Amino acid sequence: MILTCTFTKRSGNFMAAVKYEIMPESEEMCLKACYEESDCIYLQYFQDACTVYKSGSEEQNERGSVFEVDRVQSDSSCTRRIVVEATVDFKSIAPNTTNSIPCNGVPMSTTTINVFKGNQYRFYTTKEKILPDGSAPFRRFR
């Protein structure tokens, strides 16, 4: 296991580009997600949503908790730490050889996934229509 303390909580706007947004179990899981992405420089945890940022020139507004990651310097005086398990090496498996088949139409460059929240459940769909029975959209990301 590796003990790391490379996250500095900050306030105010910052310059970066959104890499992706996920719905982790906790702020700690958000920190781990950023740590595992080699190009993550900021992360933001707000209302159960975790946004991972990479280097970029877009101004981002602070919402919730924003952390800056420093992979070079570690602050031994930090009292809050997360534990990241050792890297697991996976065995490469050769793909089965199959004949290629043509795709129908041109694939989309991005796929939009809509997330709807109902009670304690989240529903993921590629459809843009709100789910029936009074479910309300919770978070939408690309």
KOLZAVEX-996161 format. One record per residue: x, y, z of N, C-alpha, C, O in turn. Coordinates in steps of 0.001 Angstrom, whole numbers, padded with zeros to 6 digits, always signed. Atoms other than C-alpha are relative to their C-alpha. Last residue first. Layout:
residues N
XYZXYZXYZXYZ;...
//
This chain:
residues 142
-000414+000592+001279-020754+013468-021651+001335-000661+000162+001866-001222-000796;-001390-000194+000372-022595+014367-018424+000310-000701-001306-000435-001581-001738;-000222+000380+001393-026101+014870-017108+001458+000268-000337+001977+001346-000045;-001253-000533+000509-026961+014874-013417+000160-000480-001435-000156-001628-001744;-000897-000331-001105-030149+014316-011462+001278+000650-000515+001654+001726-000050;-001418+000088+000369-033027+014227-013944+000871+000449+001157+000540+001414+001845;-000539-001293+000404-036379+013681-012213+001466-000151-000388+002174-000976+000190;-001440-000059-000241-038470+010525-011912+000523+001320-000539+000001+001843-001524;-000448-001141-000788-042224+011288-011866+001474+000031+000331+001881+000842+001163;+000369+000051-001419-043452+007863-012951+000633+001098+000836+000990+000856+001989;+001391-000172-000438-041702+007772-016329-000146-000021+001518+000827-000179+002255;+000645+001271-000313-037994+008331-017093-001411+000231+000517-001685+001284+001091;+000025+000293-001430-037094+011687-018557-000750-001301+000228-001756-001576-000425;+001287-000182-000643-036506+011582-022307+000084-000384+001475+000726-001372+001832;+000066-001325-000599-032960+012022-023548-001290+000246+000757-001398+001231+001487;+001195-000726+000448-032312+008343-024192-000078+001339+000731+000313+001443+001894;-000430-000852+001105-028745+007105-023669-001177+000783-000568-000996+001625-001447;+000594+000293+001295-029726+005786-020262+000602+000911-001060+001101+001993-000752;-000839-000491+001075-028430+005535-016702-000624-000402-001334-001027-001551-001515;+000288+000687+001247-030774+005189-013725+000813+000657-001110+000809+001881-001242;-000367-000805+001159-029701+006095-010200-000233-000845-001240+000078-002035-001259;-000533+000678+001172-031423+004631-007155+000363+001003-001077-000245+002069-001175;-001422+000252-000246-032012+005920-003612+000680-000662-001189+001768-001219-001042;-000211+000537-001350-035362+007580-004389+001496-000197+000232+002259+000764+000137;+001309+000252-000581-035288+008225-008144+000182-000711+001322+000745-001805+001364;-000011+000461-001383-032257+009762-009803-001428-000139+000483-002244+000768+000321;+001217-000397-000692-031853+010054-013561+000026-000600+001392+000440-001745+001574;+000136+000653-001300-028512+009969-015337-001237+000561+000677-001375+001775+000824;+000822-000759-000934-028310+010755-019039-000170-000812+001273-000391-002022+001229;+000680+000887-000940-025437+009313-021040-000752+000878+000989-000156+001716+001666;+000560-000676-001163-024346+011236-024103-000743-001016+000845-001593-001757+000351;+001251+000623-000407-022094+009369-026504-000476+000709+001254+000267+000812+002230;+000263+000044-001444-019411+011330-028242-001334-000678+000237-002248-000587-000582;-001262-000306-000658-017788+011022-031686-000163+000008+001517+000783-000295+002244;-000018-001342-000577-020878+009242-033014+001332+000234+000704+001907-000696+001271;+000086-000061-001461-020294+006184-035156+000093+001441+000490+000781+002271-000103;-001248-000521-000533-021088+006612-038856-000103+000037+001522-001090+000551+002050;-000103-001426-000249-023850+004443-040241+001363+000382+000556+002247-000461+000707;+001084-000739+000642-024278+000723-039864+000140+001467+000357+000076+001830+001531;+000925-000650-000931-020936-000812-038980-001088+000702-000798-000846+001153-001918;+000225-001442+000145-019225-003211-041364-001003+000513+001038-001931-000189+001438;+001325-000219+000574-018066-006603-040097-000245+001498-000084+000192+002243+000793;+000594-001298-000300-014481-007640-039501-001350+000118-000695-001558-000401-001791;+000097-000848+001183-013715-011332-039601-000649+001313+000390-001566+001343+001210;+001297+000077+000671-012807-012787-036259+000043+000898-001220+000841+001832-001294;-000034-000519+001367-009532-013550-034545-001353-000237-000648-001807-001374-000781;+000393+001020+000972-010044-013927-030823+000046+000616-001389-000314+001780-001566;+001397+000019+000453-008176-011289-028872-000248-001152-000966+000655-001597-001674;+000093-000268+001438-004881-012150-027159-001458-000066-000436-002183-000972-000025;+000692+001096+000667-005117-011931-023383-000158+000379-001460-000708+001432-001785;+000555-000340+001315-002639-009743-021542-000619-001245-000622-000027-002324-000590;-000539+000803+001090-002216-010666-017879-000676+000414-001309-001895+000573-001368;+000938+000923+000619-003116-007907-015453+000666-000701-001175+001443-000096-001914;-000334+000266+001398-000590-006236-013165-000955-001049-000549-001113-002118+000040;+000174+001405+000363-002137-004897-009964+000323-000146-001479-000229+000572-002314;+000441+000245+001368-000854-001581-008652-000062-001497-000280+000830-002250+000110;-001079+000196+000966-000556-001377-004868-000583-000326-001375-001668-000898-001479;-000588+001342+000056-003614-000139-002972+001088-000064-001066+001118+000752-001988;+000146+000508+001356-004211+003569-002488+000727-001337-000053+001919-001419+000243;-000822+001181+000250-004776+004713+001070-000317-000512-001395-001471-000785-001724;+000769+001076+000621-006038+008231+001589+000963-001149-000270+002159-000938-000474;-000665+000824+001006-004537+010666+004044-000982-000978-000597-001949-001381+000051;+000955+000834+000737-005738+013543+006179+000721-000754-001096+001438-000158-001901;+000662+000939-000912-003305+014884+008781-000979-000912-000717-001281-001996-000218;+001421+000120+000299-000859+016552+006396-000636-001051+000904-000085-002138+001080;+000764-000563-001118+002477+017281+008057-001504-000135-000207-002283+000194+000688;+000075+000966-001098+004312+014891+005719-000794+000527+001186-001158-000245+002072;-000033-000749-001252+003516+017090+002714-000189-000971+001159-001291-001476+001371;+000920+000587-000966+004400+015210-000458+000181+000722+001321+001305+000904+001788;-000261-000314-001400+005947+017048-003397-001062-000626+000891-002255-000543+000599;-001432-000059-000268+006070+015609-006895+000275+000157+001490+001068-000586+002068;-000563+001356+000009+002530+014398-007612+001489-000018+000330+002073-001091+000477;-001431-000199+000222+000870+017662-006601+000653-001368+000114+000751-001923+001208;-000889+001135-000260-002913+017438-006918+001436+000383-000349+001699+000983-001391;-001062+000000+001002-005167+020458-006536+000952-001135+000353+001302-001319+001519;-001335+000393-000425-008409+019936-004618+000947+000073-001187+000582-000265-002313;-000932+000080+001123-011795+021622-005000+001383-000312+000561+001833+000321+001516;-001409+000123-000393-014594+021010-002495+000860-000169-001241+000621-001060-002056;-000323+001083-000926-018060+022283-003442+001461+000032+000404+002042+001103+000578;+001248+000459-000608-018274+024495-006485+000378-001138+000923+001126-002031+000523;-000052+000830-001199-015327+026543-007768-001417-000305+000475-002231+000600+000654;+000528-000620-001209-015812+027854-011281+000049-000981+001158-000255-002163+001001;+000982+000828-000696-013559+026551-014040-000434+000712+001272+000393+001278+001987;+000193-000386-001396-011702+028827-016463-001139-000820+000597-002235-000876+000038;+001365-000438-000270-010756+026940-019618-000133+000358+001483+000317-000388+002352;+000037-001456-000123-007053+026836-020539-001407+000538+000234-001654+001728+000040;+000790-000685+001011-006364+023146-020020-000064+001485+000279+000412+001949+001315;-000550-001286+000397-004468+020562-017996-000834+000608-001125-001220-000082-002068;-001354+000106+000529-006699+017766-016753+000450+001396-000409-000321+002352-000324;-000483-000986+000964-009763+017884-014523+001424-000321-000432+002233-000828+000346;-001451+000125+000118-011715+015151-012719+000442+000929-001122-000124+000912-002214;-000501-000418+001302-015271+016025-011680+001519-000044+000033+002145+000552+000908;-001449-000208+000005-016804+014086-008795+000421+000362-001415+000191-000409-002347;-000619+000090+001325-020551+014284-008190+001482+000343+000115+001866+001263+000836;-000217+001398+000391-022107+013468-004792+000603-000170-001390+000765-001303-001844;+001299+000682+000005-023338+017072-004359+000106-001416-000576-000633-001774-001494;+001142-000873-000272-019952+018622-005238-001286-000799-000158-001545-001349-001229;+001043+000877-000540-016494+017039-005309-001146+000895+000444-000991+001727+001338;+001055-000742-000688-014019+018815-007581-001063-000988+000455-001539-001809-000329;+001246+000739-000106-010723+017445-008800-000973+000843+000800-000580+001660+001632;+000992-000498-000953-007624+019148-010100-001140-001001+000077-001365-001783-000847;-000668-001071-000742-004386+018115-011881-000925+000643+001032-000451+001232+002004;+000916-000766-000858-005395+014728-013295+000787+001054+000771+001772+000741+001439;+000092-001387+000458-002984+013654-016072-000980+000841+000820-001266+001980+000449;-001312-000656+000004-001800+010414-014419-000061+001465-000432+000822+002244-000076;-000121-000595+001339-005354+009343-013568+001284+000821-000038+001397+001822+000670;-000262+001067+000969-005172+007009-010543+000098+000502-001439+000539-000236-002320;-001352+000525-000214-004826+009917-008103+000366-001039-001060+001515-001108-001495;-000961-000971+000531-007922+011568-009553+001418-000542+000101+002202-000427-000841;+000195-000032+001453-010073+008484-008977+001002+000949-000649+001592+000628-001681;-000668+001173+000573-008593+008071-005487-000121-000019-001521+000823-000391-002217;-001441-000229-000101-009588+011620-004532+000774-001157-000635+001758-000939-001341;-000291-001026+001002-013126+010978-005812+001503+000296-000014+002110+000414-001079;-000039+000717+001280-013277+007757-003779+000307+000964-001147+000946+000580-002126;-001234+000792+000027-012348+009804-000697+000136-000772-001312+001229-000859-001872;-001067-000909+000402-015123+012305-001473+001328-000754-000091+002146-000468-000965;-000425-000975-001004-017593+009442-001271+001059+000929-000585+001544+000729-001698;+000660+000215-001286-019475+006699-003132+000299+001107+000996-000509+001368+001888;-000619+000968-000904-018490+007948-006570-000776-000123+001307-001753+000589+001537;+000796-000065-001225-020750+009599-009181+000577-001024+000983+000050-002132+001083;+000535+001274-000482-018434+010313-012093-000809+000233+001266-000778+001321+001842;+000749-000149-001253-017428+013309-014215-000589-001357+000361-001135-002056-000493;+001249+000744-000128-014801+013289-016933-000642+000293+001344-000029+000881+002235;-000344+001305+000582-011689+015051-018273-001225-000899+000042-001596-001484-000976;+000689+001155-000575-012887+018621-017720+000450-001260-000731+000430-001314-001960;+001004+000558+000910-010271+021149-018810-000621-001223+000660+000078-002017+001289;-000134+001432+000289-008256+023346-016445-001067-000393-001011-001920+000416-001377;-000084+000257+001436-007752+026937-015219+000272-001489-000232+001287-002017+000222;-001271+000575+000426-008928+027638-011670-000074-000313-001490-001160-000434-002057;+000021+000600+001330-011635+029625-009887+001387-000509-000377+002389-000094+000205;-000073-000877+001157-011484+030252-006166-000002-000769-001308+000109-001995-001331;+001235-000746+000230-010673+028074-003198+000213+000920-001194+001342+001269-001538;-000160-001385+000439-008109+025366-002670-001354+000656-000185-002388-000011-000224;+001317-000612+000184-007743+022072-000880+000210+001459-000363+001024+002154+000245;+000121-001248-000742-004276+020629-001457-001360+000603-000293-001695+000859-001449;+001160-000812+000348-003978+016983-002475-000074+001226+000895-000038+001114+002120;-000364-000909+001080-000589+015243-002474-001147+000916-000409-001043+001613-001418;+000621-001245-000448-000702+013287+000748+000388+001064-001007+001264+001888-000743;-000291-001208+000758+000047+009710-000184-000730+001189+000599-001821+001051+001152;+000634-001127-000681+000344+006446+001650+000383+001255-000763+001557+001477-001056;-000723-001257+000102+001067+003545-000685-000774+001050+000788-001983+001197+000607;+000837-001194+000000+000000+000000+000000+000879+001253+000000+001997+001257+000515;
//
